[in-house]
Amino acid sequence: MGSSKSARLLVKLTSLAKTGFFYVTEKNPRNTPWKLQLIKYDPVVKRRVLFEEQKLK
């Protein structure tokens, strides 16, 4: 049987528009060792902006 330990980590994607809005998602650090940067919707500014990975505290 496989181990129950998952390789996936929870990460926080914070808006670079400095609105304080963030998403929480998972990533597998073995496949993506770099910081995630995604364009997602920020409802505070009502447009799509760049979100960057931060550590989830």
Secondary structure, DSSP 8 states (H G I E B T S, - for coil): ---S----EEEEEEETTSS--EEEEEE-TTT--S--EEEEEETTTTEEEEEEEEE--
